[in-house]
Amino acid sequence: EPGSGPEAGARFFCTAGRGLEPFVMREVRARLAATQVEYISGKVFFTTCSDLNMLKKLKSAERLFLLIKKQFPLIISSEKYLMKCKDL
């Protein structure tokens, strides 16, 4: 079935205003036939075979990115960050 496997399309994410993620999820499913749609606060992740012209038609998304690798956010203590900045 086209668009159902991870190899059948590219993985993207877009930013959304806080609380607007459900609207973006609905739109990417409807406009782009997106699969593997999920979100975290402020971001919606999805897979689609749609071309760039279709991606640019999204109305509720703020910014669009091609997802290369999804990782958890890196947490650095402010003390370690300051030490690294001083070393520069």
N, CA, C and O atoms as a GROMACS GRO file, in nm:
protein
  352
    1GLU      N    1   0.085  -0.119   0.000
    1GLU     CA    2   0.000   0.000   0.000
    1GLU      C    3   0.088   0.124   0.000
    1GLU      O    4   0.171   0.138   0.090
    2PRO      N    5   0.076   0.215  -0.096
    2PRO     CA    6   0.160   0.334  -0.104
    2PRO      C    7   0.145   0.424   0.018
    2PRO      O    8   0.034   0.446   0.067
    3GLY      N    9   0.258   0.475   0.066
    3GLY     CA   10   0.256   0.568   0.178
    3GLY      C   11   0.242   0.505   0.314
    3GLY      O   12   0.234   0.577   0.414
    4SER      N   13   0.239   0.370   0.323
    4SER     CA   14   0.217   0.309   0.454
    4SER      C   15   0.346   0.274   0.526
    4SER      O   16   0.346   0.268   0.649
    5GLY      N   17   0.455   0.251   0.454
    5GLY     CA   18   0.580   0.214   0.518
    5GLY      C   19   0.673   0.332   0.531
    5GLY      O   20   0.659   0.430   0.458
    6PRO      N   21   0.771   0.323   0.623
    6PRO     CA   22   0.863   0.434   0.641
    6PRO      C   23   0.946   0.462   0.516
    6PRO      O   24   0.991   0.575   0.495
    7GLU      N   25   0.968   0.357   0.432
    7GLU     CA   26   1.047   0.377   0.311
    7GLU      C   27   0.966   0.444   0.200
    7GLU      O   28   1.023   0.488   0.100
    8ALA      N   29   0.836   0.454   0.216
    8ALA     CA   30   0.747   0.510   0.113
    8ALA      C   31   0.718   0.656   0.141
    8ALA      O   32   0.604   0.692   0.168
    9GLY      N   33   0.819   0.739   0.133
    9GLY     CA   34   0.799   0.882   0.156
    9GLY      C   35   0.908   0.938   0.243
    9GLY      O   36   0.991   0.865   0.298
   10ALA      N   37   0.908   1.068   0.256
   10ALA     CA   38   1.007   1.137   0.338
   10ALA      C   39   0.944   1.174   0.472
   10ALA      O   40   0.823   1.193   0.482
   11ARG      N   41   1.028   1.185   0.573
   11ARG     CA   42   0.983   1.220   0.708
   11ARG      C   43   1.006   1.370   0.727
   11ARG      O   44   1.116   1.420   0.701
   12PHE      N   45   0.904   1.439   0.772
   12PHE     CA   46   0.910   1.583   0.794
   12PHE      C   47   0.863   1.616   0.935
   12PHE      O   48   0.804   1.532   1.003
   13PHE      N   49   0.891   1.740   0.977
   13PHE     CA   50   0.821   1.793   1.092
   13PHE      C   51   0.797   1.941   1.067
   13PHE      O   52   0.871   2.007   0.995
   14CYS      N   53   0.692   1.990   1.128
   14CYS     CA   54   0.661   2.132   1.116
   14CYS      C   55   0.632   2.186   1.255
   14CYS      O   56   0.592   2.114   1.346
   15THR      N   57   0.652   2.316   1.268
   15THR     CA   58   0.622   2.380   1.395
   15THR      C   59   0.478   2.427   1.394
   15THR      O   60   0.419   2.456   1.289
   16ALA      N   61   0.422   2.432   1.514
   16ALA     CA   62   0.283   2.475   1.530
   16ALA      C   63   0.273   2.554   1.660
   16ALA      O   64   0.346   2.526   1.756
   17GLY      N   65   0.185   2.650   1.662
   17GLY     CA   66   0.161   2.723   1.786
   17GLY      C   67   0.114   2.627   1.894
   17GLY      O   68   0.042   2.531   1.865
   18ARG      N   69   0.153   2.652   2.016
   18ARG     CA   70   0.115   2.563   2.128
   18ARG      C   71  -0.036   2.548   2.132
   18ARG      O   72  -0.110   2.647   2.131
   19GLY      N   73  -0.081   2.424   2.137
   19GLY     CA   74  -0.223   2.395   2.140
   19GLY      C   75  -0.285   2.376   2.003
   19GLY      O   76  -0.399   2.331   1.992
   20LEU      N   77  -0.211   2.410   1.897
   20LEU     CA   78  -0.263   2.397   1.761
   20LEU      C   79  -0.221   2.267   1.693
   20LEU      O   80  -0.257   2.242   1.578
   21GLU      N   81  -0.144   2.185   1.763
   21GLU     CA   82  -0.094   2.061   1.705
   21GLU      C   83  -0.204   1.972   1.648
   21GLU      O   84  -0.185   1.916   1.540
   22PRO      N   85  -0.319   1.955   1.717
   22PRO     CA   86  -0.426   1.870   1.659
   22PRO      C   87  -0.477   1.920   1.524
   22PRO      O   88  -0.512   1.840   1.438
   23PHE      N   89  -0.481   2.052   1.504
   23PHE     CA   90  -0.524   2.108   1.376
   23PHE      C   91  -0.422   2.078   1.266
   23PHE      O   92  -0.460   2.043   1.154
   24VAL      N   93  -0.294   2.091   1.300
   24VAL     CA   94  -0.189   2.060   1.203
   24VAL      C   95  -0.192   1.912   1.168
   24VAL      O   96  -0.177   1.875   1.052
   25MET      N   97  -0.210   1.827   1.268
   25MET     CA   98  -0.216   1.682   1.244
   25MET      C   99  -0.330   1.649   1.148
   25MET      O  100  -0.314   1.570   1.055
   26ARG      N  101  -0.445   1.709   1.171
   26ARG     CA  102  -0.561   1.687   1.084
   26ARG      C  103  -0.532   1.735   0.942
   26ARG      O  104  -0.567   1.668   0.845
   27GLU      N  105  -0.468   1.851   0.931
   27GLU     CA  106  -0.440   1.906   0.798
   27GLU      C  107  -0.339   1.822   0.721
   27GLU      O  108  -0.360   1.798   0.602
   28VAL      N  109  -0.231   1.776   0.785
   28VAL     CA  110  -0.132   1.696   0.710
   28VAL      C  111  -0.191   1.562   0.668
   28VAL      O  112  -0.155   1.509   0.562
   29ARG      N  113  -0.280   1.507   0.749
   29ARG     CA  114  -0.347   1.382   0.708
   29ARG      C  115  -0.438   1.407   0.588
   29ARG      O  116  -0.438   1.328   0.493
   30ALA      N  117  -0.514   1.516   0.592
   30ALA     CA  118  -0.612   1.544   0.485
   30ALA      C  119  -0.545   1.593   0.356
   30ALA      O  120  -0.575   1.541   0.249
   31ARG      N  121  -0.456   1.691   0.365
   31ARG     CA  122  -0.396   1.751   0.245
   31ARG      C  123  -0.284   1.667   0.185
   31ARG      O  124  -0.267   1.663   0.063
   32LEU      N  125  -0.206   1.599   0.272
   32LEU     CA  126  -0.085   1.531   0.224
   32LEU      C  127  -0.094   1.380   0.231
   32LEU      O  128   0.002   1.310   0.196
   33ALA      N  129  -0.208   1.327   0.275
   33ALA     CA  130  -0.222   1.182   0.297
   33ALA      C  131  -0.106   1.132   0.382
   33ALA      O  132  -0.049   1.026   0.356
   34ALA      N  133  -0.072   1.209   0.485
   34ALA     CA  134   0.042   1.178   0.571
   34ALA      C  135   0.014   1.055   0.657
   34ALA      O  136  -0.099   1.029   0.697
   35THR      N  137   0.121   0.982   0.684
   35THR     CA  138   0.116   0.866   0.774
   35THR      C  139   0.213   0.891   0.888
   35THR      O  140   0.288   0.988   0.887
   36GLN      N  141   0.211   0.804   0.985
   36GLN     CA  142   0.300   0.813   1.102
   36GLN      C  143   0.297   0.955   1.160
   36GLN      O  144   0.402   1.014   1.187
   37VAL      N  145   0.178   1.007   1.180
   37VAL     CA  146   0.161   1.143   1.231
   37VAL      C  147   0.164   1.140   1.383
   37VAL      O  148   0.088   1.066   1.446
   38GLU      N  149   0.252   1.219   1.441
   38GLU     CA  150   0.265   1.228   1.587
   38GLU      C  151   0.310   1.368   1.623
   38GLU      O  152   0.355   1.444   1.537
   39TYR      N  153   0.298   1.402   1.751
   39TYR     CA  154   0.342   1.536   1.790
   39TYR      C  155   0.401   1.538   1.929
   39TYR      O  156   0.373   1.452   2.012
   40ILE      N  157   0.483   1.641   1.951
   40ILE     CA  158   0.526   1.682   2.083
   40ILE      C  159   0.492   1.831   2.089
   40ILE      O  160   0.455   1.889   1.987
   41SER      N  161   0.503   1.891   2.202
   41SER     CA  162   0.462   2.030   2.217
   41SER      C  163   0.532   2.120   2.114
   41SER      O  164   0.654   2.132   2.113
   42GLY      N  165   0.451   2.182   2.029
   42GLY     CA  166   0.503   2.276   1.931
   42GLY      C  167   0.552   2.218   1.800
   42GLY      O  168   0.591   2.292   1.710
   43LYS      N  169   0.551   2.082   1.787
   43LYS     CA  170   0.601   2.018   1.664
   43LYS      C  171   0.513   1.902   1.624
   43LYS      O  172   0.464   1.828   1.709
   44VAL      N  173   0.492   1.887   1.493
   44VAL     CA  174   0.416   1.774   1.439
   44VAL      C  175   0.506   1.701   1.340
   44VAL      O  176   0.561   1.761   1.248
   45PHE      N  177   0.521   1.570   1.360
   45PHE     CA  178   0.605   1.485   1.276
   45PHE      C  179   0.515   1.402   1.186
   45PHE      O  180   0.409   1.357   1.228
   46PHE      N  181   0.557   1.381   1.060
   46PHE     CA  182   0.475   1.301   0.968
   46PHE      C  183   0.559   1.252   0.851
   46PHE      O  184   0.666   1.305   0.822
   47THR      N  185   0.507   1.150   0.783
   47THR     CA  186   0.568   1.095   0.663
   47THR      C  187   0.472   1.117   0.547
   47THR      O  188   0.351   1.096   0.561
   48THR      N  189   0.525   1.160   0.433
   48THR     CA  190   0.441   1.182   0.315
   48THR      C  191   0.521   1.164   0.186
   48THR      O  192   0.643   1.180   0.184
   49CYS      N  193   0.450   1.132   0.081
   49CYS     CA  194   0.508   1.124  -0.054
   49CYS      C  195   0.477   1.250  -0.133
   49CYS      O  196   0.515   1.261  -0.250
   50SER      N  197   0.408   1.345  -0.072
   50SER     CA  198   0.368   1.468  -0.142
   50SER      C  199   0.489   1.548  -0.188
   50SER      O  200   0.595   1.544  -0.127
   51ASP      N  201   0.471   1.621  -0.299
   51ASP     CA  202   0.580   1.703  -0.351
   51ASP      C  203   0.584   1.838  -0.280
   51ASP      O  204   0.496   1.872  -0.200
   52LEU      N  205   0.689   1.914  -0.310
   52LEU     CA  206   0.711   2.042  -0.244
   52LEU      C  207   0.594   2.138  -0.262
   52LEU      O  208   0.560   2.211  -0.169
   53ASN      N  209   0.533   2.140  -0.380
   53ASN     CA  210   0.419   2.230  -0.403
   53ASN      C  211   0.304   2.199  -0.307
   53ASN      O  212   0.240   2.291  -0.258
   54MET      N  213   0.279   2.072  -0.282
   54MET     CA  214   0.173   2.035  -0.187
   54MET      C  215   0.212   2.072  -0.044
   54MET      O  216   0.129   2.121   0.032
   55LEU      N  217   0.337   2.049  -0.009
   55LEU     CA  218   0.384   2.083   0.126
   55LEU      C  219   0.370   2.233   0.153
   55LEU      O  220   0.338   2.273   0.264
   56LYS      N  221   0.395   2.314   0.051
   56LYS     CA  222   0.386   2.459   0.068
   56LYS      C  223   0.243   2.508   0.086
   56LYS      O  224   0.221   2.622   0.125
   57LYS      N  225   0.145   2.423   0.058
   57LYS     CA  226   0.004   2.462   0.072
   57LYS      C  227  -0.049   2.446   0.214
   57LYS      O  228  -0.164   2.481   0.241
   58LEU      N  229   0.032   2.393   0.304
   58LEU     CA  230  -0.014   2.378   0.443
   58LEU      C  231  -0.047   2.516   0.500
   58LEU      O  232   0.032   2.609   0.487
   59LYS      N  233  -0.162   2.528   0.563
   59LYS     CA  234  -0.206   2.657   0.616
   59LYS      C  235  -0.178   2.671   0.766
   59LYS      O  236  -0.144   2.780   0.813
   60SER      N  237  -0.192   2.562   0.841
   60SER     CA  238  -0.182   2.572   0.987
   60SER      C  239  -0.040   2.552   1.040
   60SER      O  240  -0.015   2.577   1.158
   61ALA      N  241   0.052   2.506   0.956
   61ALA     CA  242   0.191   2.487   0.998
   61ALA      C  243   0.266   2.619   0.989
   61ALA      O  244   0.239   2.702   0.902
   62GLU      N  245   0.361   2.639   1.081
   62GLU     CA  246   0.441   2.762   1.077
   62GLU      C  247   0.564   2.745   0.989
   62GLU      O  248   0.580   2.816   0.890
   63ARG      N  249   0.650   2.651   1.025
   63ARG     CA  250   0.772   2.624   0.948
   63ARG      C  251   0.780   2.475   0.920
   63ARG      O  252   0.733   2.394   1.000
   64LEU      N  253   0.840   2.438   0.809
   64LEU     CA  254   0.848   2.298   0.767
   64LEU      C  255   0.994   2.257   0.754
   64LEU      O  256   1.076   2.332   0.701
   65PHE      N  257   1.026   2.137   0.804
   65PHE     CA  258   1.163   2.086   0.802
   65PHE      C  259   1.164   1.942   0.754
   65PHE      O  260   1.071   1.866   0.783
   66LEU      N  261   1.269   1.904   0.682
   66LEU     CA  262   1.293   1.764   0.648
   66LEU      C  263   1.361   1.703   0.769
   66LEU      O  264   1.462   1.754   0.817
   67LEU      N  265   1.306   1.594   0.820
   67LEU     CA  266   1.361   1.530   0.940
   67LEU      C  267   1.471   1.434   0.899
   67LEU      O  268   1.447   1.340   0.824
   68ILE      N  269   1.591   1.458   0.946
   68ILE     CA  270   1.704   1.371   0.915
   68ILE      C  271   1.716   1.263   1.022
   68ILE      O  272   1.730   1.145   0.989
   69LYS      N  273   1.712   1.303   1.148
   69LYS     CA  274   1.721   1.207   1.258
   69LYS      C  275   1.648   1.264   1.378
   69LYS      O  276   1.670   1.379   1.416
   70LYS      N  277   1.562   1.184   1.438
   70LYS     CA  278   1.485   1.230   1.553
   70LYS      C  279   1.553   1.182   1.680
   70LYS      O  280   1.573   1.062   1.699
   71GLN      N  281   1.588   1.276   1.767
   71GLN     CA  282   1.650   1.245   1.894
   71GLN      C  283   1.581   1.325   2.004
   71GLN      O  284   1.514   1.425   1.977
   72PHE      N  285   1.599   1.280   2.127
   72PHE     CA  286   1.548   1.356   2.239
   72PHE      C  287   1.632   1.483   2.255
   72PHE      O  288   1.751   1.481   2.222
   73PRO      N  289   1.573   1.592   2.304
   73PRO     CA  290   1.649   1.716   2.322
   73PRO      C  291   1.767   1.694   2.416
   73PRO      O  292   1.757   1.621   2.515
   74LEU      N  293   1.878   1.759   2.386
   74LEU     CA  294   1.997   1.751   2.469
   74LEU      C  295   1.982   1.849   2.584
   74LEU      O  296   1.953   1.967   2.564
   75ILE      N  297   2.002   1.799   2.705
   75ILE     CA  298   1.990   1.884   2.823
   75ILE      C  299   2.130   1.907   2.880
   75ILE      O  300   2.199   1.812   2.917
   76ILE      N  301   2.170   2.032   2.886
   76ILE     CA  302   2.301   2.068   2.939
   76ILE      C  303   2.278   2.164   3.054
   76ILE      O  304   2.200   2.259   3.044
   77SER      N  305   2.348   2.139   3.165
   77SER     CA  306   2.333   2.230   3.278
   77SER      C  307   2.395   2.364   3.242
   77SER      O  308   2.488   2.370   3.161
   78SER      N  309   2.345   2.470   3.300
   78SER     CA  310   2.394   2.604   3.267
   78SER      C  311   2.541   2.619   3.306
   78SER      O  312   2.615   2.692   3.241
   79GLU      N  313   2.584   2.550   3.412
   79GLU     CA  314   2.724   2.557   3.454
   79GLU      C  315   2.816   2.496   3.348
   79GLU      O  316   2.918   2.555   3.313
   80LYS      N  317   2.779   2.379   3.296
   80LYS     CA  318   2.859   2.315   3.191
   80LYS      C  319   2.861   2.401   3.065
   80LYS      O  320   2.964   2.413   2.999
   81TYR      N  321   2.747   2.461   3.033
   81TYR     CA  322   2.737   2.546   2.914
   81TYR      C  323   2.830   2.666   2.927
   81TYR      O  324   2.900   2.701   2.832
   82LEU      N  325   2.831   2.729   3.044
   82LEU     CA  326   2.918   2.845   3.066
   82LEU      C  327   3.065   2.806   3.056
   82LEU      O  328   3.145   2.881   3.000
   83MET      N  329   3.100   2.690   3.109
   83MET     CA  330   3.239   2.643   3.102
   83MET      C  331   3.280   2.621   2.956
   83MET      O  332   3.391   2.657   2.917
   84LYS      N  333   3.191   2.562   2.876
   84LYS     CA  334   3.222   2.539   2.735
   84LYS      C  335   3.237   2.672   2.661
   84LYS      O  336   3.323   2.684   2.574
   85CYS      N  337   3.154   2.770   2.694
   85CYS     CA  338   3.162   2.901   2.630
   85CYS      C  339   3.294   2.970   2.664
   85CYS      O  340   3.354   3.035   2.579
   86LYS      N  341   3.339   2.954   2.788
   86LYS     CA  342   3.465   3.016   2.830
   86LYS      C  343   3.583   2.955   2.756
   86LYS      O  344   3.682   3.023   2.729
   87ASP      N  345   3.573   2.826   2.723
   87ASP     CA  346   3.681   2.756   2.652
   87ASP      C  347   3.694   2.803   2.508
   87ASP      O  348   3.799   2.782   2.446
   88LEU      N  349   3.591   2.864   2.453
   88LEU     CA  350   3.597   2.911   2.314
   88LEU      C  351   3.682   3.032   2.308
   88LEU      O  352   3.701   3.088   2.201
   0.00000   0.00000   0.00000
